[in-house]
């Protein structure tokens, strides 16, 4: 089934799970789309079977807390995540036996961005200590470091050759992974009309667009090659300055974001038009939203987790 305006308009919440006592701060899908995982401010990690449509296991990170959880490259049995308590070390966890495989110390302030390479075992992290670090799952030592001169959010491109850093909520810098210690090979500024902090950065799967999430009432997509503004999307509720995560659909044709009133807003990346507002019946703000990379479903979460399916023929 192709993702179209009418298919997106038909999405309904198929299942809602109340596994968490506090907000879900991150959701990630495995690359085969068969598993999902969430991290929460209640220190829990919940694993979901997407084919059965149900939670299958809950793990806890009581001592360190858990945030920004990510499946490792091509492996649904291991994850890395940042801590939101005690220290700023990144942890590499086996889900099968609930044991840490490795620790990645180095950041001296909270990690605010974590991106896995789509092609190998490396990943990057951005922190409030104003550094971006490059890591390899096989070594606890930082493989490289850059100081982008500001608070960074960062993400790999879909081919794993470059990464983009959003710096101090005003500039995007592009780095070549083979020589990123030399600094960015391209840089472009983009300022929002209203004051807001950039809270996330994502490439579209076709690599042509970069999506900027913010804690304000607007998100933006840029041309990934020259930095020109393609569209700025607004008209959703975020009066409290919450970090709301936006995402692309896997075909790169649509952008979605949740809002503080529990609705999901969807725009066309081609026309820039809003094509749907979906009611998720969430009890609080939708902090995180992810579309499944393989199947026609997406997840949205406040403290509850909702999985959506299209109801074509409604």
TIDRENLO-214041 format. One record per residue: z, x, y of N, C-alpha, C, O in turn. Coordinates in steps of 0.001 Angstrom, whole numbers, padded with zeros to 6 digits, always signed. Layout:
BEGIN
ZXYZXYZXYZXY ...
END
This chain:
BEGIN
+000000+000845-001196+000000+000000+000000+000000+000884+001251+000789+001822+001370 -000896+000562+002167-000969+001324+003415+000051+000781+004416+000301-000423+004484 +000626+001692+005185+001569+001267+006222+000765+000760+007419+000024+001519+008045 +000917-000520+007729+000202-001127+008856+001203-001855+009749+002377-001990+009403 +000728-002317+010890+001571-003104+011795+002205-004279+011042+003413-004502+011127 +001381-005020+010311+001886-006240+009665+002855-005908+008532+003831-006629+008322 +002598-004833+007807+003531-004424+006746+004881-004058+007364+005926-004468+006858 +004865-003290+008454+006123-002898+009098+006874-004112+009639+008101-004175+009564 +006131-005071+010183+006793-006279+010700+007470-007073+009591+008415-007821+009843 +006989-006910+008369+007507-007705+007248+008755-007103+006608+009353-007729+005733 +009161-005906+007023+010310-005264+006378+011589-006077+006565+011868-006591+007648 +012356-006180+005484+013657-006846+005487+014657-005954+004761+014278-005134+003925 +015936-006121+005088+016976-005391+004358+017061-005962+002936+017325-007149+002743 +016832-005091+001952+016887-005527+000552+018302-005386-000009+018775-006236-000763 +018966-004293+000377+020326-004066-000117+021166-003399+000974+020677-002538+001706 +022404-003795+001073+023354-003145+001983+024546-002661+001177+025087-003393+000347 +024952-001418+001427+026091-000853+000703+027172-000458+001697+026901+000107+002757 +028399-000771+001321+029551-000483+002170+030441+000554+001494+031595+000287+001158 +029881+001725+001307+030595+002792+000600+031463+003618+001551+032324+004375+001102 +031243+003479+002842+031890+004368+003814+032844+003632+004735+032615+002476+005092 +033923+004316+005118+034905+003725+006028+034637+004116+007478+035158+003490+008401 +033811+005169+007679+033418+005576+009026+031902+005720+009074+031217+005469+008083 +031383+006123+010221+029932+006107+010394+029236+007103+009465+029744+008192+009197 +028069+006702+008986+027187+007604+008247+026477+008463+009294+025778+007936+010160 +026653+009784+009215+026094+010642+010263+024734+011229+009896+024056+011796+010753 +024322+011097+008618+023040+011669+008219+022582+011047+006902+023396+010743+006030 +021272+010864+006772+020653+010417+005514+019459+011312+005243+018724+011669+006163 +019262+011678+003972+018079+012463+003611+017533+011952+002285+018289+011519+001415 +016211+012007+002140+015551+011679+000874+015127+012962+000174+014766+013944+000823 +015173+012948-001157+014601+014052-001919+013083+014022-001742+012512+012988-001397 +012433+015168-001982+010984+015249-001716+010176+014331-002625+009068+013933-002263 +010710+013983-003809+009979+013058-004694+010289+011598-004376+009738+010695-005007 +011170+011360-003402+011475+010004-002956+012362+009205-003887+012632+008032-003628 +012821+009822-004972+013573+009061-005978+015078+009032-005714+015797+008208-006279 +015549+009937-004853+016981+009998-004549+017190+010021-003041+016343+010495-002284 +018330+009503-002629+018746+009609-001228+020187+010073-001222+020928+009871-002183 +020572+010704-000114+021939+011177+000017+022400+010937+001440+021619+011046+002385 +023678+010608+001589+024213+010391+002933+025481+011212+003113+026205+011488+002156 +025732+011597+004357+027007+012221+004720+027657+011333+005765+026981+010652+006536 +028988+011355+005777+029710+010439+006654+030890+011137+007322+031403+012142+006830 +031305+010576+008458+032484+011079+009156+033775+010857+008361+034823+011382+008734 +033709+010076+007260+034888+009931+006400+034956+011038+005341+035738+010950+004394 +034126+012087+005511+034103+013286+004651+033469+013048+003285+033636+013862+002377 +032749+011950+003132+032151+011671+001824+030645+011936+001815+029967+011875+002840 +030161+012231+000619+028740+012409+000337+028387+011376-000730+028950+011405-001824 +027468+010470-000428+027107+009425-001391+025676+009650-001859+024762+009815-001051 +025495+009653-003186+024168+009810-003789+023650+008434-004175+024381+007612-004726 +022373+008196-003877+021745+006919-004198+020539+007144-005098+019779+008096-004919 +020378+006253-006066+019174+006223-006887+018231+005212-006242+018516+004015-006218 +017101+005702-005717+016205+004814-004957+015425+003864-005864+015019+002787-005429 +015214+004258-007123+014474+003371-008023+015356+002231-008525+014903+001098-008687 +016618+002553-008766+017578+001506-009157+018105+000764-007929+018568-000373-008018 +018022+001438-006781+018499+000826-005541+019999+000670-005487+020514-000378-005099 +020709+001741-005887+022168+001625-005873+022821+003000-005745+022212+004013-006090 +024069+003036-005245+024797+004307-005201+025209+004710-006609+025592+003867-007419 +025126+006016-006895+025456+006458-008255+026640+007413-008306+027226+007629-009367 +026994+007990-007150+028097+008949-007181+028591+009217-005763+027809+009207-004812 +029878+009454-005629+030456+009856-004349+031216+011161-004525+032055+011294-005416 +030906+012125-003657+031610+013409-003628+032326+013521-002290+032008+012800-001344 +033298+014431-002215+034069+014559-000974+034111+016001-000484+034144+016947-001271 +034109+016138+000829+034277+017438+001471+035421+017304+002473+035244+017478+003679 +036602+016986+001934+037765+016640+002772+038188+017796+003689+038559+017583+004843 +038125+019012+003156+038630+020161+003907+037714+020514+005081+038181+020834+006174 +036390+020450+004834+035431+020946+005828+034734+019839+006611+034160+020094+007670 +034780+018605+006093+033945+017564+006670+032500+017785+006268+032181+018795+005640 +031618+016854+006621+030212+016989+006225+029314+016304+007246+029592+015196+007704 +028216+017001+007593+027268+016487+008581+025915+017123+008279+025847+018137+007585 +024858+016544+008787+023502+017128+008688+023142+017531+007255+022646+018635+007031 +023384+016663+006305+023117+017014+004908+021616+017023+004634+020883+016157+005111 +021166+018016+003859+019740+018167+003547+019561+018564+002085+020242+019460+001586 +018632+017883+001404+018210+018375+000089+017505+019716+000271+016811+019936+001264 +017695+020610-000702+016975+021880-000650+015525+021658-001079+015178+020598-001600 +014692+022657-000857+013259+022531-001106+012973+022203-002582+013281+022990-003477 +012381+021035-002811+011930+020666-004152+013028+020484-005178+012751+020499-006377 +014288+020310-004735+015395+020211-005689+016317+019071-005282+016946+019115-004225 +016392+018050-006129+017250+016904-005822+018667+017100-006340+019484+016183-006266 +018971+018293-006868+020294+018551-007423+021158+019453-006548+022328+019682-006856 +020588+019966-005459+021363+020810-004551+021115+020401-003107+020038+019919-002754 +022140+020605-002277+022041+020277-000856+022684+021395-000039+023500+022165-000546 +022301+021468+001230+023065+022254+002194+023562+021283+003266+022924+020271+003553 +024706+021614+003844+025198+020766+004929+026071+021575+005874+026609+022621+005513 +026195+021068+007081+027057+021694+008075+028438+021041+008017+028614+019970+007436 +029388+021695+008619+030767+021212+008633+031089+020622+009997+030564+021070+011017 +031942+019629+010010+032412+019120+011306+033931+019204+011426+034542+018580+012293 +034529+020001+010522+035960+020301+010598+036155+021774+010211+035302+022361+009546 +037241+022347+010616+037722+023665+010194+036893+024845+010681+037398+025696+011414 +035616+024906+010279+034786+026044+010708+033328+025611+010843+033003+024436+010678 +032462+026566+011142+031048+026248+011401+030125+026863+010352+028937+027081+010591 +030710+027136+009176+029943+027673+008054+029077+026576+007444+029492+025421+007356 +027880+026949+007027+026990+026027+006310+027252+026207+004818+027440+027329+004349 +027266+025106+004078+027604+025165+002656+026448+024688+001780+025712+023765+002127 +026316+025353+000628+025246+025103-000344+025931+024563-001598+026683+025274-002265 +025659+023302-001906+026427+022583-002924+025544+022140-004085+024447+021623-003880 +026034+022348-005309+025398+021775-006488+025930+020363-006679+027141+020167-006778 +025039+019377-006734+025457+017990-006917+025801+017696-008374+026550+016763-008659 +025257+018488-009294+025490+018213-010712+026928+018507-011125+027525+017744-011885 +027496+019628-010621+028879+019941-011002+029835+019990-009809+030991+020389-009950 +029344+019579-008623+030176+019514-007416+030854+020848-007123+032045+020899-006816 +030077+021929-007223+030603+023263-006927+029735+023924-005864+028517+023744-005830 +030388+024693-004997+029644+025433-003992+028930+026614-004641+029524+027372-005409 +027648+026756-004321+026858+027877-004829+026973+029063-003872+027043+030217-004295 +026992+028755-002579+027016+029833-001589+027492+029287-000243+027391+028094+000042 +028013+030201+000569+028396+029876+001945+027521+030691+002891+027106+031805+002573 +027251+030118+004052+026431+030801+005065+027227+030864+006375+027063+030009+007245 +028096+031892+006513+028875+032035+007741+028078+032759+008822+027133+033489+008522 +028454+032558+010054+027784+033265+011153+027862+032514+012464+028135+033109+013506 +027623+031195+012425+027711+030428+013672+029162+030375+014147+030092+030307+013343 +029333+030407+015456+030670+030399+016043+030973+029113+016797+031987+029012+017488 +030084+028129+016660+030316+026809+017239+029577+025799+016380+028850+026182+015463 +029750+024525+016660+029235+023465+015790+027721+023563+015593+026971+023789+016543 +027295+023390+014357+025869+023352+014029+025337+021963+014372+025880+020954+013922 +024267+021918+015174+023736+020635+015644+022317+020368+015118+021750+019305+015370 +021751+021335+014388+020415+021146+013811+020319+021937+012520+020797+023068+012429 +019696+021328+011527+019513+021970+010229+018168+021503+009687+017926+020301+009581 +017299+022438+009345+015951+022082+008887+015571+022968+007704+015633+024195+007784 +015176+022321+006601+014769+023051+005397+013278+023368+005470+012482+022556+005940 +012914+024552+005001+011490+024865+004894+010836+023924+003889+011411+023644+002837 +009631+023431+004208+008924+022572+003248+008216+023365+002141+007637+022773+001230 +008260+024692+002215+007478+025499+001254+008296+026509+000453+007820+026990-000576 +009518+026848+000891+010282+027849+000146+011786+027623+000333+012201+026565+000806 +012592+028603-000033+014049+028449-000033+014713+028884+001265+015906+029184+001275 +013973+028923+002341+014590+029275+003618+014942+028006+004399+014404+026928+004144 +015852+028164+005349+016163+027065+006266+016620+027649+007594+016996+028818+007673 +016585+026824+008634+017029+027252+009955+018147+026336+010431+018241+025172+010041 +018991+026904+011289+020094+026135+011856+020204+026442+013337+020009+027579+013766 +020516+025425+014105+020752+025591+015538+022183+025187+015848+022703+024237+015264 +022821+025902+016764+024248+025687+017010+024559+025656+018501+023788+026136+019332 +025718+025074+018812+026215+025100+020189+026614+026505+020626+026951+026715+021792 +026580+027483+019693+026793+028878+020106+025525+029477+020716+025453+030674+020991 +024514+028600+020921+023254+028949+021599+022361+029886+020773+021550+030624+021331 +022513+029852+019447+021628+030651+018598+020928+029755+017582+021420+028686+017218 +019770+030223+017138+019095+029670+015970+019080+030763+014911+018670+031894+015175 +019528+030414+013717+019584+031394+012629+018654+030988+011493+018488+029809+011180 +018055+032011+010889+017196+031832+009721+017971+032286+008490+018593+033348+008498 +017931+031472+007425+018683+031748+006203+017775+031676+004985+016699+031079+005027 +018226+032292+003904+017584+032173+002596+018667+031725+001619+019749+032311+001582 +018382+030685+000824+019387+030141-000092+019946+031194-001045+021055+031050-001560 +019166+032258-001277+019571+033266-002266+020522+034319-001693+021022+035166-002433 +020774+034274-000388+021625+035294+000227+022565+034671+001262+022143+033805+002028 +023829+035098+001297+024749+034546+002301+024529+035139+003691+025086+034656+004676 +023719+036181+003758+023513+036870+005031+022404+036210+005842+021373+035808+005303 +022635+036109+007139+021619+035585+008058+020382+036481+008002+020492+037703+008097 +019211+035873+007848+017963+036634+007713+017309+036938+009057+016376+037736+009139 +017804+036302+010091+017237+036513+011423+017925+035607+012421+018497+034578+012060 +017862+035999+013668+018569+035254+014709+017781+035333+016001+017221+036375+016343 +017747+034219+016710+017136+034244+018029+018048+033519+019014+018743+032569+018655 +018034+033977+020237+018826+033361+021311+017871+032656+022263+017333+033286+023173 +017652+031357+022067+016661+030662+022896+017124+030370+024317+016410+029724+025084 +018322+030846+024673+018856+030699+026041+019165+029243+026370+018732+028721+027398 +019901+028610+025505+020308+027234+025738+020688+026565+024439+020483+027121+023360 +021247+025358+024541+021626+024594+023353+020355+024191+022591+019484+023533+023161 +020237+024576+021311+018977+024307+020617+019040+023189+019571+020034+023039+018862 +017966+022417+019493+017669+021616+018309+016374+022203+017742+015541+022698+018501 +016193+022154+016423+015051+022882+015863+014546+022234+014586+015264+021490+013918 +013286+022535+014261+012674+021984+013050+011472+022807+012630+010723+023308+013469 +011294+022943+011305+010078+023537+010754+008885+022617+010969+009030+021400+011079 +007702+023224+011027+006473+022428+010980+006189+022109+009505+006805+022715+008628 +005265+021169+009205+005052+020738+007822+004505+021827+006897+004618+021712+005676 +003919+022874+007462+003383+023939+006610+004363+025094+006450+004088+026037+005709 +005504+025032+007134+006511+026054+006999+006124+027392+007601+006661+028428+007210 +005197+027380+008547+004730+028628+009162+005391+028902+010505+005598+030055+010885 +005716+027839+011211+006343+027989+012525+007546+027055+012606+007716+026172+011764 +008371+027254+013616+009374+026241+013906+009400+025999+015408+009040+026857+016213 +009838+024800+015748+009963+024418+017158+011435+024344+017514+012253+023867+016727 +011766+024819+018704+013124+024712+019221+013092+023943+020529+012348+024288+021447 +013901+022902+020605+014101+022205+021867+015315+022809+022535+016405+022788+021963 +015153+023345+023726+016199+024157+024350+016710+023507+025642+015946+023205+026559 +018028+023307+025675+018694+022765+026868+018080+021454+027373+018108+021159+028568 +017529+020682+026444+016982+019356+026768+015899+019402+027852+015759+018468+028642 +015136+020502+027879+014078+020575+028895+012833+021337+028464+011784+021190+029092 +012917+022148+027408+011744+022947+027015+011635+023014+025505+012640+023039+024794 +010390+023042+025022+010126+023279+023603+009491+024646+023465+008528+024976+024157 +010051+025443+022551+009533+026783+022290+009083+026848+020838+009793+026407+019934 +007894+027405+020627+007345+027531+019276+007441+028975+018819+007056+029895+019541 +007959+029164+017609+008164+030502+017043+007368+030644+015744+007303+029720+014933 +006767+031819+015568+006138+032173+014302+007221+032765+013402+007905+033711+013795 +007382+032210+012187+008463+032663+011321+008323+034130+010919+009322+034787+010624 +007098+034647+010905+006902+036041+010487+007310+037023+011582+007508+038209+011319 +007433+036523+012806+007767+037444+013901+008626+036747+014957+008455+036970+016156 +009552+035900+014497+010260+035088+015498+011276+035895+016298+011747+035437+017339 +011624+037113+015814+012506+037969+016608+011827+038466+017883+012486+038965+018795 +010498+038321+017936+009763+038721+019146+009800+037636+020226+009305+037834+021336 +010390+036494+019886+010456+035398+020855+009345+034386+020629+008506+034575+019749 +009329+033318+021410+008350+032245+021195+006925+032675+021560+006716+033473+022474 +005951+032128+020824+004551+032391+021162+003998+031318+022092+002917+031477+022660 +004737+030233+022243+004326+029180+023186+005573+028462+023673+006571+028366+022959 +005501+027961+024893+006641+027252+025470+006126+026205+026441+005218+026473+027227 +006706+025010+026387+006330+023993+027371+007532+023146+027748+008372+022803+026915 +007585+022819+029038+008687+022012+029554+008310+020541+029525+007151+020181+029733 +009306+019690+029265+009091+018256+029375+010415+017610+029766+011393+017680+029022 +010439+016987+030928+011668+016393+031447+011584+014871+031403+010570+014283+031782 +012652+014244+030939+012731+012787+030941+013109+012308+032341+013768+013026+033094 +012689+011095+032683+012963+010576+034019+014446+010279+034201+014969+010369+035312 +015123+009926+033109+016575+009713+033212+017297+010827+032464+016774+011383+031499 +018481+011138+032914+019230+012251+032334+019669+011896+030917+020282+010852+030693 +019355+012760+029973+019803+012573+028600+019762+013910+027876+019083+014847+028298 +020497+013975+026791+020493+015182+025962+019553+015002+024801+019509+013932+024194 +018789+016050+024477+017980+016021+023272+018906+016223+022079+019725+017142+022063 +018768+015360+021088+019661+015431+019929+018921+015752+018633+019552+015994+017604 +017599+015755+018674+016843+016066+017463+015386+016314+017769+014860+015906+018804 +014747+017002+016829+013338+017382+016967+012698+017260+015595+013260+017737+014609 +011521+016622+015513+010823+016506+014225+009327+016617+014453+008802+016135+015457 +008643+017261+013510+007188+017232+013471+006729+016026+012674+007390+015609+011723 +005585+015465+013067+004936+014486+012200+004395+015219+010976+004181+016431+011014 +004175+014480+009893+003753+015136+008651+002377+015789+008795+002089+016766+008103 +001526+015269+009679+000212+015904+009883+000299+017118+010820-000700+017797+011058 +001504+017384+011349+001724+018568+012168+001203+018486+013592+001274+019461+014339 +000675+017318+013974+000027+017214+015284+000957+016746+016405+000632+016885+017584 +002121+016186+016031+003014+015615+017041+004439+016118+016837+004852+016426+015719 +005172+016193+017928+006593+016522+017890+007357+015359+018504+007023+014890+019592 +008380+014900+017803+009203+013775+018240+010547+014303+018744+011233+015051+018049 +010908+013903+019957+012201+014280+020538+013116+013057+020518+012809+012027+021117 +014258+013191+019809+015307+012166+019858+016301+012548+020951+016499+013727+021241 +016926+011532+021552+017888+011792+022639+019117+010901+022485+019160+010020+021625 +020112+011146+023332+021277+010252+023375+021145+009259+024532+022119+008620+024930 +019946+009141+025055+019684+008181+026136+018920+006981+025611+018988+006664+024424 +018204+006323+026482+017470+005124+026098+015989+005369+025933+015188+004444+026071 +015607+006618+025633+014186+006925+025475+014003+008063+024477+014837+008962+024370 +012887+007998+023748+012437+009090+022883+010995+009405+023261+010354+008628+023968 +010485+010532+022796+009175+010969+023272+008419+011694+022167+009014+012412+021364 +007085+011498+022134+006254+012328+021263+005313+013169+022120+004726+012703+023097 +005198+014430+021709+004351+015401+022398+003243+015867+021482+003376+015818+020259 +002147+016320+022072+001116+017036+021335+001710+018373+020897+002186+019144+021729 +001682+018649+019588+002343+019847+019070+001614+021132+019454+002169+022222+019315 +000387+021015+019931-000385+022216+020235-000301+022619+021709-000274+023804+022039 -000260+021622+022581-000240+021985+024012+000958+021407+024772+001119+021666+025964 +001795+020629+024087+003013+020125+024720+002827+018940+025646+003783+018501+026285 +001607+018410+025731+001399+017265+026623+002114+016029+026071+002209+015842+024858 +002612+015196+026977+003327+013983+026576+002315+012950+026095+001413+012563+026837 +002467+012510+024856+001582+011474+024325+002139+010089+024649+001425+009227+025160 +003421+009886+024345+004060+008600+024642+005549+008799+024841+006152+009676+024222 +006142+007990+025701+007595+007885+025825+007970+006460+025462+007445+005507+026037 +008878+006316+024508+009263+005008+023999+010667+004654+024477+011593+005458+024368 +010813+003447+025005+012135+002989+025459+012246+001497+025163+011461+000947+024391 +013236+000845+025790+013386-000588+025565+014237-000914+024358+014113-001996+023783 +015109+000018+023962+016087-000264+022914+017471+000038+023490+017599+000805+024445 +018497-000564+022907+019841-000455+023479+020520+000850+023082+020677+001149+021898 +020922+001627+024097+021775+002781+023869+022547+003074+025151+022324+004088+025812 +023451+002172+025484+024175+002296+026755+025346+003267+026662+025858+003724+027684 +025777+003588+025420+026973+004419+025260+026651+005901+025049+027553+006695+024780 +025387+006277+025167+025021+007685+025003+025202+008202+023586+025625+009340+023378 +024879+007357+022614+025033+007735+021203+023815+008544+020764+022702+008320+021240 +024042+009479+019858+022939+010233+019271+022266+009367+018215+022775+009227+017103 +021124+008787+018565+020378+007924+017639+019187+008707+017086+018384+009253+017843 +019086+008754+015770+018016+009534+015142+016750+008700+014997+016788+007580+014487 +015628+009254+015450+014329+008610+015282+013559+009320+014170+013889+010447+013800 +012533+008654+013641+011719+009302+012613+010279+008800+012670+009997+007723+013195 +009384+009602+012120+008002+009185+011886+007913+008473+010540+008729+008714+009650 +006932+007604+010394+006550+007161+009053+005756+008300+008402+005214+009146+009114 +005676+008340+007065+005020+009473+006389+003548+009673+006766+003025+010780+006637 +002875+008611+007231+001457+008739+007615+001287+009217+009062+000161+009361+009538 +002397+009460+009758+002419+009937+011153+001950+008890+012161+001818+009196+013346 +001698+007661+011712+001113+006641+012592+002130+005806+013366+001765+005086+014296 +003407+005899+012984+004431+005078+013636+005706+005892+013826+005987+006835+013086 +006474+005490+014854+007791+006070+015113+008810+004941+015089+008545+003841+015576 +009992+005225+014512+011040+004218+014384+012360+004779+014916+012616+005981+014837 +013184+003894+015453+014543+004290+015849+015457+003080+015734+015025+001946+015944 +016711+003320+015404+017706+002260+015430+018279+002139+016831+017935+002917+017720 +019153+001163+017025+019755+000973+018348+021211+000574+018175+021679+000340+017060 +021925+000500+019306+023356+000216+019209+023639-001242+018837+024767-001584+018481 +022614-002102+018919+022829-003500+018527+022360-003783+017089+022239-004941+016688 +022100-002718+016322+021777-002889+014905+020346-003263+014607+020032-003679+013492 +019463-003120+015598+018039-003415+015368+017245-002118+015232+017651-001064+015722 +016107-002226+014556+015186-001095+014395+013921-001389+015196+013304-002442+015030 +013539-000458+016060+012353-000607+016907+011250+000309+016379+011503+001450+015992 +010023-000212+016370+008888+000522+015792+007727+000531+016778+007379-000503+017348 +007120+001722+016980+005978+001869+017879+004811+002526+017148+005001+003267+016183 +003614+002244+017618+002420+002934+017142+002282+004260+017883+002368+004293+019111 +002069+005354+017148+001899+006650+017816+000513+006763+018445+000295+007606+019316 -000415+005930+018017-001757+005980+018599-001814+005217+019915-002215+005765+020942 -001411+003949+019880-001520+003121+021088-000289+003240+021989-000372+002979+023189 +000844+003631+021419+002090+003655+022182+002745+002292+022320+003774+002156+022982 +002149+001281+021694+002682-000083+021795+003820-000293+020807+003796+000230+019693 +004834-001078+021237+005880-001482+020294+005297-002546+019381+004736-003533+019857 +005423-002353+018070+004785-003309+017156+005804-004144+016373+005435-005138+015747 +007078-003752+016401+008072-004542+015664+009475-004239+016162+009780-003122+016580 +010331-005272+016107+011778-005107+016245+012391-005819+015038+012227-007027+014870 +013089-005067+014212+013616-005583+012949+015130-005683+013021+015794-004764+013501 +015675-006788+012549+017121-006988+012606+017760-006510+011309+017569-007106+010249 +018530-005409+011412+019176-004855+010228+020541-005441+009948+021180-005107+008950 +020995-006333+010852+022317-006947+010695+023408-005890+010476+024357-006097+009720 +023243-004767+011154+024262-003725+011084+025452-004113+011948+025301-004766+012981 +026634-003703+011512+027853-004049+012250+028088-003121+013442+028902-003420+014316 +027369-001988+013473+027515-001042+014574+026184-000380+014869+025159-000776+014314 +026187+000625+015738+024936+001316+016073+024307+001981+014848+025003+002510+013981 +022970+001942+014798+022255+002626+013715+022118+004097+014119+021241+004457+014904 +022993+004931+013572+023003+006350+013947+021845+007117+013337+021306+008040+013949 +021465+006729+012123+020497+007526+011379+019498+006628+010664+019832+005529+010222 +018279+007112+010561+017161+006324+010035+016174+007287+009390+015787+008283+010001 +015768+006995+008165+014785+007845+007484+013834+006989+006661+014255+006041+005998 +012560+007324+006708+011563+006655+005873+011382+007482+004604+011325+008710+004655 +011293+006797+003467+011098+007492+002193+009749+008215+002198+008742+007623+002586 +009707+009497+001770+008448+010255+001836+007389+009798+000840+006211+010115+001009 +007789+009051-000209+006845+008664-001270+006703+007162-001475+005645+006683-001885 +007756+006431-001193+007754+005000-001492+007866+004171-000217+008304+004658+000826 +007458+002899-000327+007429+002005+000829+008817+001413+001061+009063+000234+000807 +009704+002257+001545+011066+001832+001836+011667+002793+002862+011250+003948+002956 +012642+002315+003627+013364+003218+004514+014841+002860+004505+015234+001776+004075 +015647+003792+004989+017094+003605+005028+017573+003664+006464+017092+004476+007255 +018524+002801+006802+019178+002849+008112+020678+002744+007872+021125+002122+006908 +021450+003365+008766+022895+003376+008520+023707+003337+009803+023387+004000+010789 +024775+002535+009760+025857+002604+010746+027037+003157+009949+027022+004340+009612 +028058+002361+009631+029001+002773+008583+028536+002186+007249+028963+002622+006181 +027653+001192+007334+026989+000642+006145+025616+001276+005980+025007+001718+006954 +025140+001317+004764+023817+001853+004465+022916+000704+004026+023259-000051+003116 +021762+000577+004678+020813-000485+004338+019509+000130+003861+018995+001068+004470 +018974-000406+002759+017643-000029+002274+016702-001201+002485+017000-002338+002118 +015554-000896+003087+014594-001919+003490+013357-001901+002600+012940-000851+002111 +012780-003082+002400+011527-003239+001654+010613-004194+002418+011097-005074+003129 +009279-004027+002277+008355-004979+002924+008327-006287+002139+008440-006288+000914 +008177-007381+002846+008046-008700+002227+006695-009266+002600+006608-010296+003268 +005644-008596+002171+004299-009020+002519+004023-010348+001856+004288-010524+000667 +003485-011293+002628+003261-012630+002093+004274-013621+002636+004181-014823+002389 +005278-013085+003403+006247-013982+004052+005535-014897+005032+006174-015727+005679 
END
